[in-house]
Amino acid sequence: MSLVPDINREVLKRTIARARERNIVLPTFAQQKDPGLVPDDIAERLKNVGLWDVDPANLFRITWKNEPVEHGGGFNDGNWIEFPRAITGVDTTIIGIVGNWFPTGVHKVGAAYGCLVPKLVTGNFDPETQKAVWPSTGNYCRGGAYDCALLACPAVAILPEGMSRERFDWLEQIGTDEIIATPGTESNVKEIYDKCWELTHERGDGIVIFNQFAEFGNAIWHYQMTGSIVEEIYRKHYSEGRRLSGYVSATGSAGTIAAGDYLRTQHPGIRVVATEALQCPTLLEFGFGEHRIEGIGDKHIPWIHNVRNTNLVAAIDDEQTMQLMRLFNEDAGRDCLLGEGVDESMLESLGLLGISSICNLVAAIKTAHYYDMDGRDVIFTPLTDAMSMYSSRMQEMTETHGKYDTRLAERHYARYLQGITTDHLRELNYADQKALHNFKYFTWVEQQGKTSDELRQLWDEDFWKQIFSQDVVDEWDRLIEAFNE
């Protein structure tokens, strides 16, 4: 298959003129991976731009390597947290790469960029006559709407009505053209797909749907950017006398977990772990349900998930993540952690973990236990967003469970951190991986218009080598450079 579509010269000419009028310059994938390649005039311009400002210069902040400041920051070597044994209870080094310092506070702006820009620079999306539709369980539509705001493209955000109020408020504040709330909560992905089909029938060519669960640009962006930042941090800071043994990621749209495909090329023995909610155990036992771990949609296997590269499934109880959210952020919880040996600087960093980040941390600890890892082992996991998106959830927990006190904090520390075990894990052999792959049929062939031959193609290891080939992003970068010129 070709990941570089045919060029529509007429549309491209109009889009270039539109970008020129608005002083929009597109970053290449190479510049997002290595901001040292960013032009000096752009870097200078960013000194006067806030991290979340709707300014086209912030396209160049779609990188893991932003200086962790809210205004005027430059670039660094990445942002990460090394969790102490007082939190993890294991000797294994567990590292979380921090997504909070992307514009919008989440790396989904990168996944959205990887989906949108290849179509933009080939004239396959026309911002003059079409709207970009971003089906999502929350953060992806925020990323897509933000990218569109920077690129002067009209956007339609689709997300479940039960997602946090902060998401809807933010989408309104940046002037998203349309915000569509679908029935349900985190687990109701099919309802999002149904709305996409409805819009397609109603509007035809007036929209382009950027479905993160099926757009390979999502996985390619994470393979290139998330995979490489993990490798760089490991090589520079953690490789001496140790080994990169695990990469843990909630599946969601299966974009972020594609970093594991990159890491496999560097570390063949790495364990790639897919995390999901126990209340909706799709990968664990082909199950269904509803859960509260915002950021990880489920009840199906995303089209872009290369399940041949997944070694372990970890299902996490959403009650555990919600109570750890309180432990990490309430005064009584932080006092408890301080008493257990967690230092002040780490306590301040815990606000960088949103609900799905806490889920990933718990899964990483389970992984260390399951594989009998020790002090020689290093596990990386993404901290996809921070608590800034969940203050309403904190309020709801207080209303439901009452004031958080010392007694609750001590119980939750013992049960939900120090008491982490290897329950609700599923190690995947070849037959298990093939079964999960075949499970895609019921969503993608029966419902979403894919063919059985396309599904068979996804089982071919050479297919994924082609998808993740450096040649693909090199060609995209060539087109981006031509667009800018």
Summary of the structure (lengths in Angstrom):
residues: 485
radius of gyration: 21.4
end to end distance: 28.3
largest distance: 66.7
contacts: 1767
relative contact order: 0.13
helix: 52%
strand: 13%
